Amino acid sequence: MSISERRERDRLKVRNKILDAARWLFASEGYDAVTMRRVAEEIEYSPTTIYLHFKDKDALIRELCRLDMMSLMQAIQNAADEPEPLERLRKTGMAYVKFGIEYPNHFRLMFMSNRLHEVEQLAEMGHGNPETDAYLLLLNTFEEAIAKQLLAPEFTDPHLLAQVFWAGTHGVVAIHINLYGDPWIEWRSVEETAKMTINAMIRGVQR
């Protein structure tokens, strides 16, 4: 390995360490509470080192969200390739739940933080690109289901349908991330809960 290759390897190692620490801090402490200095303290580096990789906190969280959305899209790719729209919804929903349970910090940062994207940042974050925009995948699926007359005639708003479906699957993940194991409740498995929720939502709108 050459000196330049070793330096690049070390640079990426530090960058990934920063990203992992920041993801955990943002998810556990909230966006407003975390500073660049706090991230530096978590990984025992100087704040100057953090700024060598990211110019500010906004740049750091944008990169985290971009990377984590790519990870989500990779996780649901097989579902996205399903040709039949309603079956695609089932598979996409289950893949979304599985991703959220396996990567709770990714999920919290992307979908349970109170920071909204600025309009000028949307393209950078992958908005409008079917390979990086999970909402677009869901929206396109409902548009196709409407066009093929697979849904009851009163359901004509694909955005409303996509947001209801997202809310339902999101709720399954959020409850299990935050509350699963509480002895107050006799829990059923997340897979059982997800399957029943997703199937009920699809049956509720299909023709």
Phi and psi in degrees as GROMACS dihedral restraints (atoms count N, CA, C in turn):
[ dihedral_restraints ]
;  ai    aj    ak    al  type     phi  dphi    fc
    3     4     5     6     1   -75.2    20    10
    4     5     6     7     1   167.4    20    10
    6     7     8     9     1   -61.3    20    10
    7     8     9    10     1   -43.5    20    10
    9    10    11    12     1   -64.9    20    10
   10    11    12    13     1   -37.8    20    10
   12    13    14    15     1   -66.9    20    10
   13    14    15    16     1   -39.3    20    10
   15    16    17    18     1   -65.9    20    10
   16    17    18    19     1   -40.5    20    10
   18    19    20    21     1   -64.3    20    10
   19    20    21    22     1   -41.9    20    10
   21    22    23    24     1   -65.7    20    10
   22    23    24    25     1   -39.2    20    10
   24    25    26    27     1   -61.3    20    10
   25    26    27    28     1   -45.3    20    10
   27    28    29    30     1   -65.3    20    10
   28    29    30    31     1   -38.1    20    10
   30    31    32    33     1   -63.0    20    10
   31    32    33    34     1   -44.6    20    10
   33    34    35    36     1   -66.5    20    10
   34    35    36    37     1   -34.7    20    10
   36    37    38    39     1   -62.8    20    10
   37    38    39    40     1   -45.3    20    10
   39    40    41    42     1   -64.9    20    10
   40    41    42    43     1   -44.0    20    10
   42    43    44    45     1   -59.2    20    10
   43    44    45    46     1   -44.9    20    10
   45    46    47    48     1   -66.5    20    10
   46    47    48    49     1   -34.3    20    10
   48    49    50    51     1   -64.6    20    10
   49    50    51    52     1   -41.2    20    10
   51    52    53    54     1   -61.8    20    10
   52    53    54    55     1   -47.6    20    10
   54    55    56    57     1   -62.3    20    10
   55    56    57    58     1   -43.4    20    10
   57    58    59    60     1   -63.5    20    10
   58    59    60    61     1   -43.2    20    10
   60    61    62    63     1   -66.1    20    10
   61    62    63    64     1   -44.0    20    10
   63    64    65    66     1   -64.1    20    10
   64    65    66    67     1   -40.9    20    10
   66    67    68    69     1   -58.1    20    10
   67    68    69    70     1   -47.2    20    10
   69    70    71    72     1   -64.8    20    10
   70    71    72    73     1   -42.5    20    10
   72    73    74    75     1   -67.3    20    10
   73    74    75    76     1   -45.8    20    10
   75    76    77    78     1   -61.1    20    10
   76    77    78    79     1   -41.2    20    10
   78    79    80    81     1   -70.3    20    10
   79    80    81    82     1   -36.4    20    10
   81    82    83    84     1   -92.1    20    10
   82    83    84    85     1   -30.9    20    10
   84    85    86    87     1  -111.9    20    10
   85    86    87    88     1   -14.3    20    10
   87    88    89    90     1    95.0    20    10
   88    89    90    91     1   149.3    20    10
   90    91    92    93     1   -60.0    20    10
   91    92    93    94     1   -46.7    20    10
   93    94    95    96     1   -65.4    20    10
   94    95    96    97     1   -31.1    20    10
   96    97    98    99     1   -79.4    20    10
   97    98    99   100     1   -18.8    20    10
   99   100   101   102     1   -96.0    20    10
  100   101   102   103     1   130.4    20    10
  102   103   104   105     1  -112.0    20    10
  103   104   105   106     1   167.3    20    10
  105   106   107   108     1   -62.6    20    10
  106   107   108   109     1   -36.1    20    10
  108   109   110   111     1   -63.2    20    10
  109   110   111   112     1   -38.4    20    10
  111   112   113   114     1   -64.4    20    10
  112   113   114   115     1   -40.6    20    10
  114   115   116   117     1   -62.5    20    10
  115   116   117   118     1   -42.7    20    10
  117   118   119   120     1   -61.7    20    10
  118   119   120   121     1   -42.3    20    10
  120   121   122   123     1   -62.8    20    10
  121   122   123   124     1   -38.0    20    10
  123   124   125   126     1   -62.2    20    10
  124   125   126   127     1   -36.7    20    10
  126   127   128   129     1  -104.8    20    10
  127   128   129   130     1     6.4    20    10
  129   130   131   132     1    59.9    20    10
  130   131   132   133     1    44.6    20    10
  132   133   134   135     1  -119.4    20    10
  133   134   135   136     1   167.0    20    10
  135   136   137   138     1   -79.2    20    10
  136   137   138   139     1   151.7    20    10
  138   139   140   141     1   -56.0    20    10
  139   140   141   142     1   -31.1    20    10
  141   142   143   144     1   -58.7    20    10
  142   143   144   145     1   -37.9    20    10
  144   145   146   147     1   -63.0    20    10
  145   146   147   148     1   -40.6    20    10
  147   148   149   150     1   -61.5    20    10
  148   149   150   151     1   -43.1    20    10
  150   151   152   153     1   -71.3    20    10
  151   152   153   154     1   -17.3    20    10
  153   154   155   156     1   -68.7    20    10
  154   155   156   157     1   -23.0    20    10
  156   157   158   159     1  -104.1    20    10
  157   158   159   160     1   -32.6    20    10
  159   160   161   162     1  -139.3    20    10
  160   161   162   163     1   130.2    20    10
  162   163   164   165     1   -70.8    20    10
  163   164   165   166     1   -26.8    20    10
  165   166   167   168     1  -162.7    20    10
  166   167   168   169     1   179.9    20    10
  168   169   170   171     1   -65.9    20    10
  169   170   171   172     1   -36.6    20    10
  171   172   173   174     1   -61.3    20    10
  172   173   174   175     1   -43.2    20    10
  174   175   176   177     1   -63.4    20    10
  175   176   177   178     1   -37.3    20    10
  177   178   179   180     1   -65.2    20    10
  178   179   180   181     1   -48.0    20    10
  180   181   182   183     1   -72.4    20    10
  181   182   183   184     1   -30.8    20    10
  183   184   185   186     1   -63.1    20    10
  184   185   186   187     1   -42.0    20    10
  186   187   188   189     1   -66.0    20    10
  187   188   189   190     1   -38.7    20    10
  189   190   191   192     1   -61.7    20    10
  190   191   192   193     1   -47.7    20    10
  192   193   194   195     1   -64.5    20    10
  193   194   195   196     1   -38.5    20    10
  195   196   197   198     1   -63.0    20    10
  196   197   198   199     1   -47.6    20    10
  198   199   200   201     1   -65.7    20    10
  199   200   201   202     1   -41.2    20    10
  201   202   203   204     1   -70.8    20    10
  202   203   204   205     1   -33.4    20    10
  204   205   206   207     1   -67.1    20    10
  205   206   207   208     1   -36.9    20    10
  207   208   209   210     1   -62.9    20    10
  208   209   210   211     1   -39.7    20    10
  210   211   212   213     1   -63.6    20    10
  211   212   213   214     1   -41.7    20    10
  213   214   215   216     1   -62.3    20    10
  214   215   216   217     1   -45.3    20    10
  216   217   218   219     1   -63.1    20    10
  217   218   219   220     1   -35.8    20    10
  219   220   221   222     1   -65.1    20    10
  220   221   222   223     1   -37.0    20    10
  222   223   224   225     1   -68.8    20    10
  223   224   225   226     1   -30.2    20    10
  225   226   227   228     1  -103.2    20    10
  226   227   228   229     1     9.2    20    10
  228   229   230   231     1   -60.3    20    10
  229   230   231   232     1   -42.3    20    10
  231   232   233   234     1   -61.3    20    10
  232   233   234   235     1   -39.6    20    10
  234   235   236   237     1   -65.7    20    10
  235   236   237   238     1   -38.7    20    10
  237   238   239   240     1   -63.5    20    10
  238   239   240   241     1   -25.5    20    10
  240   241   242   243     1   -82.6    20    10
  241   242   243   244     1    -6.5    20    10
  243   244   245   246     1   -65.3    20    10
  244   245   246   247     1   125.0    20    10
  246   247   248   249     1   -74.1    20    10
  247   248   249   250     1   -27.7    20    10
  249   250   251   252     1   -88.8    20    10
  250   251   252   253     1   122.1    20    10
  252   253   254   255     1   -57.9    20    10
  253   254   255   256     1   -46.0    20    10
  255   256   257   258     1   -69.3    20    10
  256   257   258   259     1   -37.4    20    10
  258   259   260   261     1   -68.2    20    10
  259   260   261   262     1   -33.7    20    10
  261   262   263   264     1   -62.0    20    10
  262   263   264   265     1   -39.1    20    10
  264   265   266   267     1   -61.8    20    10
  265   266   267   268     1   -45.1    20    10
  267   268   269   270     1   -60.2    20    10
  268   269   270   271     1   -49.3    20    10
  270   271   272   273     1   -67.2    20    10
  271   272   273   274     1   -40.1    20    10
  273   274   275   276     1   -64.5    20    10
  274   275   276   277     1   -43.8    20    10
  276   277   278   279     1   -61.3    20    10
  277   278   279   280     1   -44.3    20    10
  279   280   281   282     1   -66.4    20    10
  280   281   282   283     1   -38.7    20    10
  282   283   284   285     1   -65.9    20    10
  283   284   285   286     1   -38.0    20    10
  285   286   287   288     1   -62.1    20    10
  286   287   288   289     1   -46.0    20    10
  288   289   290   291     1   -63.2    20    10
  289   290   291   292     1   -45.4    20    10
  291   292   293   294     1   -59.4    20    10
  292   293   294   295     1   -43.6    20    10
  294   295   296   297     1   -61.2    20    10
  295   296   297   298     1   -46.5    20    10
  297   298   299   300     1   -61.9    20    10
  298   299   300   301     1   -38.7    20    10
  300   301   302   303     1   -71.7    20    10
  301   302   303   304     1   -37.8    20    10
  303   304   305   306     1   -75.4    20    10
  304   305   306   307     1   -29.8    20    10
  306   307   308   309     1  -128.5    20    10
  307   308   309   310     1    69.4    20    10
  309   310   311   312     1   -62.9    20    10
  310   311   312   313     1   -34.1    20    10
  312   313   314   315     1   -70.0    20    10
  313   314   315   316     1   -38.2    20    10
  315   316   317   318     1   -58.6    20    10
  316   317   318   319     1   -46.6    20    10
  318   319   320   321     1   -64.7    20    10
  319   320   321   322     1   -46.0    20    10
  321   322   323   324     1   -60.2    20    10
  322   323   324   325     1   -43.7    20    10
  324   325   326   327     1   -65.1    20    10
  325   326   327   328     1   -44.3    20    10
  327   328   329   330     1   -73.8    20    10
  328   329   330   331     1   -39.9    20    10
  330   331   332   333     1  -123.6    20    10
  331   332   333   334     1    -2.3    20    10
  333   334   335   336     1  -129.8    20    10
  334   335   336   337     1    16.5    20    10
  336   337   338   339     1  -101.6    20    10
  337   338   339   340     1   158.7    20    10
  339   340   341   342     1   -97.3    20    10
  340   341   342   343     1    16.8    20    10
  342   343   344   345     1   -94.4    20    10
  343   344   345   346     1   129.1    20    10
  345   346   347   348     1  -101.1    20    10
  346   347   348   349     1   149.9    20    10
  348   349   350   351     1   -74.7    20    10
  349   350   351   352     1   144.1    20    10
  351   352   353   354     1   -81.0    20    10
  352   353   354   355     1   149.1    20    10
  354   355   356   357     1   -56.4    20    10
  355   356   357   358     1   -41.6    20    10
  357   358   359   360     1   -70.4    20    10
  358   359   360   361     1    -9.7    20    10
  360   361   362   363     1   -95.5    20    10
  361   362   363   364     1    -7.1    20    10
  363   364   365   366     1   -61.6    20    10
  364   365   366   367     1   -45.0    20    10
  366   367   368   369     1   -62.5    20    10
  367   368   369   370     1   -41.8    20    10
  369   370   371   372     1   -60.4    20    10
  370   371   372   373     1   -33.8    20    10
  372   373   374   375     1   -84.2    20    10
  373   374   375   376     1    -2.4    20    10
  375   376   377   378     1    95.2    20    10
  376   377   378   379     1    10.1    20    10
  378   379   380   381     1   -62.0    20    10
  379   380   381   382     1   134.0    20    10
  381   382   383   384     1    86.6    20    10
  382   383   384   385     1    -3.7    20    10
  384   385   386   387     1  -102.0    20    10
  385   386   387   388     1   117.5    20    10
  387   388   389   390     1   -61.5    20    10
  388   389   390   391     1   -15.7    20    10
  390   391   392   393     1   -87.8    20    10
  391   392   393   394     1   -13.0    20    10
  393   394   395   396     1  -131.2    20    10
  394   395   396   397     1    -2.1    20    10
  396   397   398   399     1  -116.1    20    10
  397   398   399   400     1   100.2    20    10
  399   400   401   402     1   -67.2    20    10
  400   401   402   403     1   -34.3    20    10
  402   403   404   405     1   -64.9    20    10
  403   404   405   406     1   -39.7    20    10
  405   406   407   408     1   -61.4    20    10
  406   407   408   409     1   -40.1    20    10
  408   409   410   411     1   -58.4    20    10
  409   410   411   412     1   -45.5    20    10
  411   412   413   414     1   -65.6    20    10
  412   413   414   415     1   -44.5    20    10
  414   415   416   417     1   -60.7    20    10
  415   416   417   418     1   -46.9    20    10
  417   418   419   420     1   -60.5    20    10
  418   419   420   421     1   -36.4    20    10
  420   421   422   423     1   -65.4    20    10
  421   422   423   424     1   -43.2    20    10
  423   424   425   426     1   -69.0    20    10
  424   425   426   427     1   -36.9    20    10
  426   427   428   429     1   -60.6    20    10
  427   428   429   430     1   -40.4    20    10
  429   430   431   432     1   -67.3    20    10
  430   431   432   433     1   -41.3    20    10
  432   433   434   435     1   -63.0    20    10
  433   434   435   436     1   -38.9    20    10
  435   436   437   438     1   -66.1    20    10
  436   437   438   439     1   -45.7    20    10
  438   439   440   441     1   -61.4    20    10
  439   440   441   442     1   -34.4    20    10
  441   442   443   444     1   -88.1    20    10
  442   443   444   445     1     4.9    20    10
  444   445   446   447     1    58.3    20    10
  445   446   447   448     1    41.1    20    10
  447   448   449   450     1   -88.4    20    10
  448   449   450   451     1   -14.2    20    10
  450   451   452   453     1  -107.4    20    10
  451   452   453   454     1   157.5    20    10
  453   454   455   456     1   -58.7    20    10
  454   455   456   457     1   146.1    20    10
  456   457   458   459     1   -62.1    20    10
  457   458   459   460     1   -22.2    20    10
  459   460   461   462     1   -75.7    20    10
  460   461   462   463     1   -11.3    20    10
  462   463   464   465     1   -97.7    20    10
  463   464   465   466     1    97.5    20    10
  465   466   467   468     1  -123.2    20    10
  466   467   468   469     1    -3.1    20    10
  468   469   470   471     1  -104.1    20    10
  469   470   471   472     1   100.6    20    10
  471   472   473   474     1   -64.9    20    10
  472   473   474   475     1   -31.2    20    10
  474   475   476   477     1   -66.2    20    10
  475   476   477   478     1   -44.5    20    10
  477   478   479   480     1   -62.1    20    10
  478   479   480   481     1   -44.8    20    10
  480   481   482   483     1   -61.4    20    10
  481   482   483   484     1   -44.8    20    10
  483   484   485   486     1   -62.8    20    10
  484   485   486   487     1   -41.1    20    10
  486   487   488   489     1   -71.7    20    10
  487   488   489   490     1   -35.2    20    10
  489   490   491   492     1   -66.1    20    10
  490   491   492   493     1   -45.4    20    10
  492   493   494   495     1   -62.4    20    10
  493   494   495   496     1   -43.1    20    10
  495   496   497   498     1   -61.7    20    10
  496   497   498   499     1   -45.2    20    10
  498   499   500   501     1   -59.0    20    10
  499   500   501   502     1   -41.3    20    10
  501   502   503   504     1   -65.5    20    10
  502   503   504   505     1   -47.5    20    10
  504   505   506   507     1   -69.7    20    10
  505   506   507   508     1   -38.0    20    10
  507   508   509   510     1   -58.9    20    10
  508   509   510   511     1   -42.2    20    10
  510   511   512   513     1   -60.7    20    10
  511   512   513   514     1   -38.3    20    10
  513   514   515   516     1   -60.0    20    10
  514   515   516   517     1   -46.7    20    10
  516   517   518   519     1   -66.8    20    10
  517   518   519   520     1   -46.9    20    10
  519   520   521   522     1   -60.0    20    10
  520   521   522   523     1   -43.1    20    10
  522   523   524   525     1   -62.8    20    10
  523   524   525   526     1   -43.5    20    10
  525   526   527   528     1   -73.8    20    10
  526   527   528   529     1   -31.1    20    10
  528   529   530   531     1   -68.7    20    10
  529   530   531   532     1   -43.1    20    10
  531   532   533   534     1   -91.1    20    10
  532   533   534   535     1   -27.5    20    10
  534   535   536   537     1  -126.2    20    10
  535   536   537   538     1   -16.1    20    10
  537   538   539   540     1   -57.5    20    10
  538   539   540   541     1   133.3    20    10
  540   541   542   543     1   101.5    20    10
  541   542   543   544     1   -13.6    20    10
  543   544   545   546     1   -61.0    20    10
  544   545   546   547     1   122.5    20    10
  546   547   548   549     1   -68.8    20    10
  547   548   549   550     1    -7.1    20    10
  549   550   551   552     1   -64.8    20    10
  550   551   552   553     1   -26.9    20    10
  552   553   554   555     1  -117.5    20    10
  553   554   555   556     1   140.3    20    10
  555   556   557   558     1   -87.0    20    10
  556   557   558   559     1    93.0    20    10
  558   559   560   561     1   -72.6    20    10
  559   560   561   562     1   146.0    20    10
  561   562   563   564     1  -103.9    20    10
  562   563   564   565     1   164.0    20    10
  564   565   566   567     1   -66.6    20    10
  565   566   567   568     1   152.7    20    10
  567   568   569   570     1   -62.9    20    10
  568   569   570   571     1   -32.8    20    10
  570   571   572   573     1   -64.9    20    10
  571   572   573   574     1   -45.4    20    10
  573   574   575   576     1   -61.1    20    10
  574   575   576   577     1   -44.8    20    10
  576   577   578   579     1   -63.3    20    10
  577   578   579   580     1   -44.1    20    10
  579   580   581   582     1   -64.5    20    10
  580   581   582   583     1   -46.2    20    10
  582   583   584   585     1   -59.7    20    10
  583   584   585   586     1   -45.6    20    10
  585   586   587   588     1   -66.3    20    10
  586   587   588   589     1   -41.7    20    10
  588   589   590   591     1   -62.3    20    10
  589   590   591   592     1   -49.3    20    10
  591   592   593   594     1   -65.8    20    10
  592   593   594   595     1   -44.7    20    10
  594   595   596   597     1   -64.5    20    10
  595   596   597   598     1   -38.0    20    10
  597   598   599   600     1   -65.4    20    10
  598   599   600   601     1   -40.4    20    10
  600   601   602   603     1   -65.8    20    10
  601   602   603   604     1   -40.7    20    10
  603   604   605   606     1   -68.7    20    10
  604   605   606   607     1   -44.5    20    10
  606   607   608   609     1   -61.5    20    10
  607   608   609   610     1   -31.7    20    10
  609   610   611   612     1   -69.5    20    10
  610   611   612   613     1   -17.9    20    10
  612   613   614   615     1  -117.9    20    10
  613   614   615   616     1   -14.8    20    10
  615   616   617   618     1   -77.4    20    10
  616   617   618   619     1   156.4    20    10
